């Protein structure tokens, strides 16, 4: 703090809007509410995700459907709604939180999860091409390695044992 300098305080507004990303109309409502509340939509961070790990030969196909519904279709629904809003204002930024699994399958139990993340890579690349030169809307993909989440709890007796067995510390 320097004497005589005016302090500037930024009061951030937030809008809590729990949304089922597997419902396209709910994603559209989320964007409409955001635009109504703030007047613009500057950034969409696609961070909804689900990992249900099992070998293909032992997995429940409903788990596959659930992962694709959330990790791929949910991302598409939210992205479509947001980009439509961003297009009207001619600017914005769509951020996809993906995974290193988008580039390589980390284990046999994570094959279908990795397939959903590979699909997100295709979505990111296609959306970049679609928006190229037409609008000032940026598209970014973030692909971290192992992150501490609740994912192991769905398929392992202990998340701590799961992470301890990795040999390195996950991102927090």
Residue frames as a rotation matrix with the C-alpha (Angstrom) as fourth column:
UNK 1
0.583 0.813 0.000 0.00
0.813 -0.583 0.000 0.00
0.000 0.000 -1.000 0.00
UNK 2
-0.577 -0.768 0.279 1.42
0.776 -0.622 -0.107 3.35
0.256 0.155 0.954 -1.02
UNK 3
-0.218 0.496 -0.840 0.23
0.581 -0.626 -0.521 6.55
-0.784 -0.601 -0.152 0.68
UNK 4
-0.336 0.167 -0.927 -1.72
-0.443 -0.897 -0.001 8.82
-0.831 0.410 0.375 -1.58
UNK 5
-0.932 0.044 -0.361 -2.56
-0.314 0.402 0.860 6.15
0.183 0.914 -0.361 -4.13
UNK 6
-0.054 0.992 0.114 -6.21
-0.996 -0.046 -0.075 5.45
-0.069 -0.117 0.991 -4.69
UNK 7
-0.792 -0.141 0.593 -7.18
-0.202 0.979 -0.038 1.87
-0.576 -0.150 -0.804 -3.95
UNK 8
-0.303 0.686 -0.661 -9.33
-0.901 0.019 0.433 0.13
0.310 0.727 0.613 -6.49
UNK 9
-0.603 0.215 0.769 -11.63
-0.331 0.809 -0.486 -2.66
-0.726 -0.548 -0.416 -5.36
UNK 10
-0.630 0.412 -0.658 -13.25
-0.621 0.241 0.746 -5.00
0.466 0.879 0.104 -7.79
UNK 11
-0.323 0.625 0.711 -16.48
-0.602 0.443 -0.664 -6.54
-0.730 -0.643 0.233 -6.63
UNK 12
-0.921 -0.044 -0.387 -17.08
-0.340 0.572 0.746 -9.69
0.188 0.819 -0.542 -8.62
UNK 13
0.034 0.979 0.200 -20.61
-0.953 0.092 -0.290 -10.83
-0.302 -0.181 0.936 -9.25
UNK 14
-0.961 -0.275 0.037 -21.45
-0.253 0.924 0.287 -14.48
-0.113 0.266 -0.957 -9.51
UNK 15
0.083 0.978 -0.192 -24.42
-0.992 0.100 0.078 -16.44
0.096 0.184 0.978 -10.67
UNK 16
-0.784 -0.266 0.561 -24.85
-0.385 0.917 -0.102 -19.95
-0.487 -0.296 -0.821 -9.30
UNK 17
0.185 0.841 -0.509 -26.84
-0.970 0.073 -0.233 -22.01
-0.159 0.536 0.829 -11.79
UNK 18
-0.466 -0.319 0.825 -26.64
-0.295 0.935 0.195 -25.78
-0.834 -0.153 -0.530 -11.26
UNK 19
0.214 0.460 -0.862 -27.15
-0.952 -0.100 -0.290 -27.34
-0.220 0.882 0.416 -14.68
UNK 20
0.343 -0.054 0.938 -27.57
0.093 0.995 0.023 -30.86
-0.935 0.079 0.347 -16.05
UNK 21
-0.290 -0.555 -0.780 -25.15
-0.690 -0.444 0.572 -30.70
-0.664 0.704 -0.254 -18.97
UNK 22
-0.882 0.000 0.471 -26.70
0.250 0.847 0.469 -33.84
-0.399 0.532 -0.747 -20.46
UNK 23
0.175 0.979 0.108 -29.84
0.821 -0.084 -0.565 -31.79
-0.544 0.188 -0.818 -21.21
UNK 24
-0.540 -0.459 0.706 -29.40
0.810 -0.511 0.287 -29.48
0.229 0.727 0.647 -24.23
UNK 25
0.312 0.713 0.627 -32.30
0.419 -0.696 0.583 -27.25
0.853 0.081 -0.516 -23.18
UNK 26
0.820 -0.082 -0.566 -30.80
0.541 -0.207 0.815 -26.84
-0.184 -0.975 -0.125 -19.69
UNK 27
-0.257 -0.966 -0.006 -27.53
0.864 -0.233 0.447 -25.68
-0.433 0.109 0.895 -21.28
UNK 28
-0.357 0.220 0.908 -29.43
0.634 -0.656 0.409 -23.18
0.686 0.722 0.094 -23.41
UNK 29
0.749 0.662 0.009 -31.23
0.400 -0.464 0.790 -21.88
0.528 -0.589 -0.612 -20.30
UNK 30
0.395 -0.700 -0.595 -27.88
0.784 -0.081 0.615 -21.55
-0.479 -0.709 0.517 -18.51
UNK 31
-0.628 -0.642 0.440 -26.52
0.778 -0.516 0.357 -19.37
-0.002 0.566 0.824 -21.31
UNK 32
0.002 0.717 0.697 -29.74
0.479 -0.613 0.629 -17.32
0.878 0.332 -0.344 -21.49
UNK 33
0.831 0.293 -0.473 -29.64
0.543 -0.241 0.804 -16.74
0.122 -0.925 -0.359 -17.71
UNK 34
-0.031 -0.942 -0.334 -25.99
0.858 -0.197 0.474 -15.73
-0.513 -0.272 0.814 -17.90
UNK 35
-0.623 -0.171 0.763 -26.63
0.668 -0.623 0.406 -13.28
0.406 0.763 0.502 -20.73
UNK 36
0.395 0.853 0.340 -29.65
0.426 -0.498 0.755 -11.83
0.814 -0.153 -0.561 -18.92
UNK 37
0.775 -0.095 -0.625 -27.71
0.616 -0.108 0.780 -11.46
-0.141 -0.990 -0.025 -15.66
UNK 38
0.019 -0.918 -0.396 -24.38
0.556 -0.319 0.767 -10.13
-0.831 -0.234 0.505 -16.98
UNK 39
0.610 0.279 -0.741 -25.23
-0.368 -0.728 -0.578 -8.84
-0.701 0.626 -0.342 -20.46
UNK 40
0.330 -0.536 -0.777 -22.51
-0.861 0.166 -0.481 -10.92
0.387 0.827 -0.407 -22.10
UNK 41
0.929 -0.168 0.330 -20.81
0.006 0.898 0.440 -14.29
-0.370 -0.407 0.835 -21.94
UNK 42
0.494 -0.818 -0.293 -17.06
-0.869 -0.479 -0.127 -13.95
-0.037 0.317 -0.948 -22.08
UNK 43
-0.608 -0.772 -0.188 -15.81
-0.753 0.635 -0.174 -17.43
0.254 0.036 -0.967 -21.11
UNK 44
0.752 0.659 -0.014 -17.20
-0.622 0.717 0.315 -20.95
0.218 -0.228 0.949 -21.02
UNK 45
-0.485 -0.854 0.186 -15.10
-0.872 0.458 -0.172 -23.48
0.062 -0.246 -0.967 -19.11
UNK 46
0.530 0.606 -0.593 -16.17
-0.587 0.767 0.259 -27.01
0.612 0.210 0.762 -20.00
UNK 47
-0.534 -0.767 0.357 -15.12
-0.766 0.259 -0.588 -28.83
0.358 -0.588 -0.725 -16.85
UNK 48
0.445 0.701 0.557 -17.90
-0.825 0.563 -0.050 -31.37
-0.349 -0.437 0.829 -16.36
UNK 49
-0.168 -0.530 -0.831 -16.46
-0.748 0.617 -0.243 -34.84
0.642 0.581 -0.501 -16.51
UNK 50
0.609 0.398 0.686 -16.87
-0.729 0.622 0.286 -38.36
-0.313 -0.675 0.669 -15.27
UNK 51
-0.304 -0.730 -0.612 -14.49
-0.819 0.528 -0.223 -41.32
0.486 0.434 -0.758 -15.15
UNK 52
0.585 0.471 0.660 -15.87
-0.696 0.710 0.111 -44.80
-0.417 -0.524 0.743 -14.59
UNK 53
-0.188 -0.860 -0.474 -12.93
-0.977 0.215 -0.002 -47.14
0.104 0.463 -0.880 -15.04
UNK 54
0.338 0.177 0.924 -13.12
-0.324 0.944 -0.062 -50.82
-0.884 -0.278 0.377 -15.95
UNK 55
-0.807 -0.576 0.133 -11.64
-0.111 0.370 0.922 -53.07
-0.581 0.729 -0.363 -18.62
UNK 56
-0.484 0.639 -0.598 -13.84
-0.866 -0.250 0.433 -53.24
0.128 0.727 0.674 -21.73
UNK 57
-0.539 0.232 -0.809 -14.46
-0.108 0.934 0.340 -56.95
0.835 0.271 -0.479 -21.19
UNK 58
-0.606 0.272 -0.748 -15.83
0.772 0.429 -0.469 -56.33
0.193 -0.861 -0.470 -17.67
UNK 59
-0.984 0.130 -0.120 -17.42
-0.090 -0.952 -0.292 -52.89
-0.152 -0.277 0.949 -17.89
UNK 60
-0.137 0.990 0.031 -21.08
0.649 0.114 -0.753 -52.03
-0.749 -0.083 -0.658 -17.68
UNK 61
-0.496 -0.055 0.866 -22.11
0.830 -0.323 0.455 -50.51
0.255 0.945 0.206 -21.05
UNK 62
0.657 0.750 0.077 -24.36
0.673 -0.630 0.387 -48.09
0.339 -0.203 -0.919 -19.17
UNK 63
0.395 -0.618 -0.680 -21.20
0.463 -0.505 0.728 -46.60
-0.793 -0.603 0.087 -17.63
UNK 64
-0.618 -0.603 0.505 -19.93
0.724 -0.186 0.664 -46.00
-0.306 0.776 0.552 -21.16
UNK 65
0.018 0.736 0.676 -23.17
0.812 -0.406 0.420 -44.26
0.584 0.541 -0.605 -22.10
UNK 66
0.797 0.286 -0.532 -23.02
0.582 -0.598 0.551 -42.12
-0.161 -0.749 -0.643 -18.97
UNK 67
-0.074 -0.914 -0.399 -19.43
0.519 -0.377 0.768 -41.06
-0.852 -0.150 0.502 -19.67
UNK 68
-0.690 -0.152 0.708 -20.21
0.719 -0.259 0.645 -40.16
0.085 0.954 0.288 -23.28
UNK 69
0.372 0.903 0.215 -23.36
0.813 -0.429 0.395 -38.30
0.449 0.028 -0.893 -22.20
UNK 70
0.800 -0.100 -0.592 -21.43
0.378 -0.683 0.625 -36.13
-0.467 -0.724 -0.508 -19.74
UNK 71
0.000 -0.978 -0.210 -17.92
0.329 -0.198 0.923 -35.95
-0.944 -0.069 0.321 -21.21
UNK 72
-0.831 -0.306 0.465 -18.83
0.514 -0.105 0.851 -35.54
-0.212 0.946 0.244 -24.88
UNK 73
-0.163 0.844 0.511 -22.49
0.796 -0.193 0.573 -34.67
0.583 0.500 -0.641 -25.41
UNK 74
0.578 0.363 -0.731 -22.66
0.773 -0.531 0.347 -32.43
-0.263 -0.765 -0.587 -22.33
UNK 75
-0.339 -0.793 -0.506 -19.63
0.407 -0.609 0.681 -30.53
-0.848 0.025 0.529 -23.56
UNK 76
-0.800 0.081 0.595 -21.19
0.579 -0.157 0.800 -30.20
0.158 0.984 0.078 -27.03
UNK 77
0.235 0.971 0.049 -24.52
0.893 -0.236 0.385 -28.97
0.385 -0.047 -0.922 -25.64
UNK 78
0.489 -0.099 -0.867 -22.88
0.583 -0.702 0.409 -26.33
-0.649 -0.705 -0.285 -23.42
UNK 79
-0.593 -0.799 -0.099 -20.49
0.407 -0.404 0.819 -25.29
-0.695 0.446 0.565 -26.18
UNK 80
-0.504 0.466 0.727 -23.22
0.790 -0.090 0.606 -24.91
0.348 0.880 -0.323 -28.78
UNK 81
0.577 0.789 -0.212 -25.33
0.802 -0.498 0.331 -22.75
0.156 -0.361 -0.919 -26.49
UNK 82
0.323 -0.522 -0.789 -22.38
0.451 -0.648 0.613 -20.62
-0.832 -0.554 0.026 -25.40
UNK 83
-0.716 -0.653 0.246 -20.94
0.508 -0.246 0.826 -20.12
-0.478 0.716 0.508 -28.90
UNK 84
-0.071 0.762 0.643 -24.35
0.897 -0.233 0.376 -19.02
0.437 0.604 -0.667 -30.18
UNK 85
0.807 0.352 -0.475 -24.39
0.559 -0.714 0.420 -16.36
-0.191 -0.605 -0.773 -27.46
UNK 86
0.002 -0.909 -0.416 -20.75
0.359 -0.388 0.849 -15.41
-0.933 -0.151 0.326 -28.07
UNK 87
-0.526 -0.167 0.834 -21.39
0.846 -0.001 0.533 -15.14
-0.088 0.986 0.142 -31.82
UNK 88
0.522 0.793 0.315 -24.07
0.793 -0.587 0.164 -12.51
0.314 0.164 -0.935 -31.23
UNK 89
0.885 -0.253 -0.392 -21.52
0.040 -0.795 0.605 -10.41
-0.464 -0.551 -0.693 -29.31
UNK 90
0.843 -0.531 -0.085 -18.69
-0.102 -0.004 -0.995 -11.38
0.528 0.847 -0.058 -31.73
UNK 91
-0.188 -0.948 0.257 -16.29
-0.682 -0.062 -0.729 -12.41
0.707 -0.313 -0.635 -28.96
UNK 92
0.771 0.382 0.510 -15.61
-0.637 0.458 0.620 -14.99
0.004 -0.803 0.596 -26.29
UNK 93
-0.407 -0.901 -0.154 -13.41
-0.843 0.435 -0.317 -17.83
0.353 0.001 -0.936 -25.17
UNK 94
0.797 0.596 -0.097 -14.31
-0.534 0.771 0.346 -21.52
0.281 -0.224 0.933 -24.91
UNK 95
-0.334 -0.904 0.267 -12.01
-0.923 0.255 -0.288 -23.54
0.193 -0.342 -0.920 -22.66
UNK 96
0.667 0.455 -0.591 -12.12
-0.369 0.890 0.269 -27.33
0.648 0.038 0.761 -22.61
UNK 97
-0.048 -0.642 0.765 -10.69
-0.965 0.227 0.129 -29.09
-0.257 -0.732 -0.631 -19.55
UNK 98
0.612 0.179 -0.771 -9.67
-0.537 0.809 -0.238 -32.39
0.581 0.560 0.591 -21.07
UNK 99
0.751 -0.379 0.541 -6.95
-0.296 0.540 0.788 -34.81
-0.591 -0.752 0.293 -20.03
UNK 100
-0.342 -0.907 -0.247 -3.64
-0.823 0.163 0.544 -36.27
-0.453 0.389 -0.802 -21.06
UNK 101
-0.362 0.325 0.874 -5.88
0.218 0.941 -0.260 -39.26
-0.907 0.096 -0.411 -21.84
UNK 102
0.716 0.575 -0.396 -6.90
-0.210 -0.364 -0.908 -37.27
-0.666 0.733 -0.139 -24.93
UNK 103
0.311 -0.714 -0.627 -3.47
-0.949 -0.202 -0.241 -38.14
0.046 0.670 -0.741 -26.34
UNK 104
-0.564 -0.494 -0.662 -2.82
-0.436 0.859 -0.270 -41.63
0.702 0.136 -0.699 -24.98
UNK 105
0.589 0.760 -0.276 -4.73
-0.212 0.475 0.854 -44.33
0.780 -0.444 0.441 -23.12
UNK 106
0.018 -0.663 0.748 -3.30
-0.924 -0.296 -0.240 -44.36
0.381 -0.687 -0.619 -19.58
UNK 107
-0.765 -0.208 0.610 -4.40
-0.472 0.825 -0.310 -47.88
-0.439 -0.525 -0.729 -18.65
UNK 108
-0.885 0.449 -0.119 -6.68
0.222 0.634 0.741 -50.66
0.408 0.630 -0.661 -19.90
UNK 109
-0.353 0.781 -0.515 -9.30
0.891 0.112 -0.441 -49.65
-0.287 -0.614 -0.735 -17.31
UNK 110
-0.159 0.222 -0.962 -9.37
0.099 -0.966 -0.239 -46.11
-0.982 -0.133 0.132 -18.72
UNK 111
-0.783 -0.216 0.584 -9.94
0.554 0.185 0.812 -47.00
-0.283 0.959 -0.025 -22.39
UNK 112
0.041 0.884 0.465 -13.48
0.951 -0.177 0.252 -45.65
0.306 0.432 -0.849 -22.68
UNK 113
0.592 0.059 -0.804 -12.70
0.477 -0.829 0.291 -42.59
-0.649 -0.556 -0.519 -20.57
UNK 114
-0.460 -0.845 -0.271 -9.77
0.164 -0.381 0.910 -41.90
-0.872 0.375 0.314 -22.90
UNK 115
-0.548 0.334 0.767 -12.10
0.835 0.171 0.522 -42.34
0.043 0.927 -0.373 -25.88
UNK 116
0.598 0.790 -0.139 -14.30
0.798 -0.602 0.012 -39.53
-0.074 -0.118 -0.990 -24.53
UNK 117
0.391 -0.533 -0.751 -11.26
0.098 -0.787 0.609 -37.29
-0.915 -0.312 -0.255 -24.17
UNK 118
-0.709 -0.546 0.447 -10.05
0.469 0.108 0.876 -38.18
-0.527 0.831 0.180 -27.68
UNK 119
0.027 0.818 0.574 -13.50
0.986 -0.115 0.118 -37.08
0.163 0.563 -0.810 -28.86
UNK 120
0.716 0.212 -0.665 -13.03
0.437 -0.879 0.190 -33.74
-0.544 -0.427 -0.723 -27.11
UNK 121
-0.374 -0.897 -0.235 -9.78
0.193 -0.323 0.927 -33.24
-0.907 0.301 0.294 -29.04
UNK 122
-0.624 0.221 0.750 -11.79
0.781 0.135 0.610 -33.63
0.034 0.966 -0.256 -32.26
UNK 123
0.513 0.854 -0.089 -14.42
0.858 -0.509 0.061 -31.17
0.006 -0.108 -0.994 -30.98
UNK 124
0.354 -0.467 -0.811 -11.73
0.243 -0.791 0.561 -28.60
-0.903 -0.396 -0.167 -30.11
UNK 125
-0.695 -0.707 0.133 -10.01
0.279 -0.094 0.956 -28.93
-0.663 0.701 0.262 -33.49
UNK 126
-0.388 0.635 0.668 -13.29
0.900 0.104 0.424 -28.80
0.200 0.766 -0.611 -35.42
UNK 127
0.628 0.639 -0.444 -14.61
0.735 -0.674 0.069 -25.82
-0.256 -0.369 -0.893 -33.46
UNK 128
-0.101 -0.746 -0.658 -11.38
0.182 -0.664 0.725 -23.91
-0.978 -0.046 0.203 -34.11
UNK 129
-0.857 -0.203 0.474 -11.84
0.475 0.047 0.879 -24.50
-0.201 0.978 0.056 -37.85
UNK 130
0.011 0.968 0.250 -15.52
0.982 -0.058 0.181 -23.55
0.190 0.244 -0.951 -37.68
UNK 131
0.730 0.336 -0.596 -14.82
0.553 -0.802 0.226 -20.26
-0.402 -0.494 -0.771 -35.91
UNK 132
-0.262 -0.965 0.003 -11.61
0.758 -0.204 0.619 -19.35
-0.597 0.164 0.785 -37.76
UNK 133
-0.913 -0.300 0.275 -11.74
0.407 -0.693 0.595 -15.86
0.012 0.656 0.755 -39.16
UNK 134
-0.194 0.927 0.322 -15.46
0.573 -0.159 0.804 -15.40
0.796 0.341 -0.500 -38.64
UNK 135
0.816 0.517 0.258 -15.53
0.034 -0.488 0.872 -14.23
0.577 -0.704 -0.415 -35.06
UNK 136
-0.212 -0.869 0.448 -13.21
-0.590 -0.252 -0.767 -13.27
0.779 -0.427 -0.459 -32.21
UNK 137
0.774 0.427 0.467 -13.94
-0.633 0.507 0.585 -16.43
0.013 -0.749 0.663 -30.26
UNK 138
-0.288 -0.950 -0.118 -10.92
-0.894 0.311 -0.323 -18.32
0.343 0.013 -0.939 -28.95
UNK 139
0.847 0.459 -0.269 -10.83
-0.365 0.869 0.335 -22.07
0.388 -0.186 0.903 -28.31
UNK 140
-0.200 -0.930 0.309 -8.42
-0.895 0.046 -0.443 -23.59
0.398 -0.366 -0.842 -25.78
UNK 141
0.732 0.330 -0.596 -7.86
-0.086 0.913 0.399 -27.14
0.676 -0.241 0.697 -24.60
UNK 142
-0.003 -0.680 0.734 -6.16
-0.985 -0.124 -0.119 -27.90
0.171 -0.723 -0.669 -21.28
UNK 143
0.625 0.170 -0.762 -4.90
-0.260 0.966 0.003 -31.48
0.736 0.196 0.648 -20.95
UNK 144
0.109 -0.609 0.786 -3.49
-0.991 -0.123 0.043 -32.10
0.071 -0.784 -0.617 -17.47
UNK 145
-0.581 -0.323 -0.747 -2.05
-0.217 0.946 -0.240 -35.43
0.784 0.023 -0.620 -16.38
UNK 146
-0.248 0.501 -0.829 -3.33
0.746 0.644 0.166 -37.14
0.618 -0.578 -0.534 -13.23
UNK 147
-0.516 0.222 0.827 -5.54
-0.480 -0.875 -0.065 -34.86
0.709 -0.430 0.558 -11.12
UNK 148
-0.969 0.199 -0.149 -6.87
0.234 0.537 -0.810 -35.80
-0.081 -0.820 -0.567 -7.69
UNK 149
-0.434 0.901 -0.005 -10.62
-0.757 -0.361 0.544 -36.30
0.489 0.240 0.839 -8.20
UNK 150
-0.058 0.525 0.849 -13.32
-0.785 0.501 -0.364 -38.61
-0.616 -0.688 0.383 -6.93
UNK 151
0.261 0.204 -0.943 -12.96
-0.898 0.411 -0.160 -40.80
0.355 0.889 0.290 -10.05
UNK 152
-0.649 -0.572 -0.502 -11.03
-0.408 0.818 -0.405 -43.67
0.642 -0.058 -0.764 -8.36
UNK 153
-0.712 0.409 0.571 -13.73
-0.566 0.148 -0.811 -43.99
-0.416 -0.901 0.126 -5.70
UNK 154
0.308 0.892 -0.332 -16.09
-0.926 0.202 -0.318 -45.46
-0.216 0.405 0.888 -8.31
UNK 155
0.718 -0.041 -0.695 -13.81
-0.389 0.804 -0.450 -48.39
0.577 0.593 0.561 -9.12
UNK 156
-0.297 -0.884 -0.361 -11.17
0.032 0.368 -0.929 -48.75
0.954 -0.288 -0.081 -6.38
UNK 157
0.316 0.434 -0.844 -11.57
0.809 0.340 0.478 -49.64
0.495 -0.834 -0.243 -2.70
UNK 158
0.431 -0.242 -0.869 -9.39
0.618 -0.622 0.480 -46.69
-0.657 -0.745 -0.119 -1.67
UNK 159
0.954 -0.089 0.288 -8.59
0.158 -0.666 -0.729 -43.51
0.257 0.740 -0.621 -3.57
UNK 160
0.611 -0.771 0.180 -5.48
-0.717 -0.442 0.539 -43.04
-0.336 -0.459 -0.823 -1.43
UNK 161
0.119 -0.554 0.824 -4.17
0.106 0.832 0.544 -46.48
-0.987 0.023 0.158 -2.44
UNK 162
0.711 0.199 0.674 -4.96
0.673 0.086 -0.735 -45.68
-0.204 0.976 -0.073 -6.07
UNK 163
0.916 -0.357 0.182 -2.93
-0.261 -0.876 -0.406 -42.45
0.304 0.324 -0.896 -5.97
UNK 164
0.436 -0.788 0.435 -0.13
-0.621 0.087 0.779 -44.00
-0.652 -0.610 -0.451 -3.89
UNK 165
0.319 -0.258 0.912 0.28
0.416 0.903 0.110 -46.69
-0.852 0.344 0.395 -6.53
UNK 166
0.969 0.110 0.222 0.91
0.248 -0.399 -0.883 -44.11
-0.008 0.911 -0.413 -9.26
UNK 167
0.204 -0.978 -0.045 4.42
0.974 0.198 0.110 -43.27
-0.098 -0.067 0.993 -8.09
UNK 168
-0.815 -0.419 0.401 3.93
0.444 -0.896 -0.034 -39.52
0.373 0.150 0.916 -8.40
UNK 169
-0.615 0.563 -0.553 1.74
0.392 -0.390 -0.833 -36.88
-0.684 -0.729 0.019 -6.80
UNK 170
-0.099 0.652 0.752 -1.44
0.981 -0.061 0.182 -35.93
0.165 0.756 -0.634 -8.68
UNK 171
-0.764 -0.017 0.645 -2.39
0.071 -0.996 0.058 -32.32
0.642 0.091 0.762 -9.26
UNK 172
-0.676 0.548 -0.493 -4.63
0.617 0.055 -0.785 -30.95
-0.403 -0.835 -0.375 -6.55
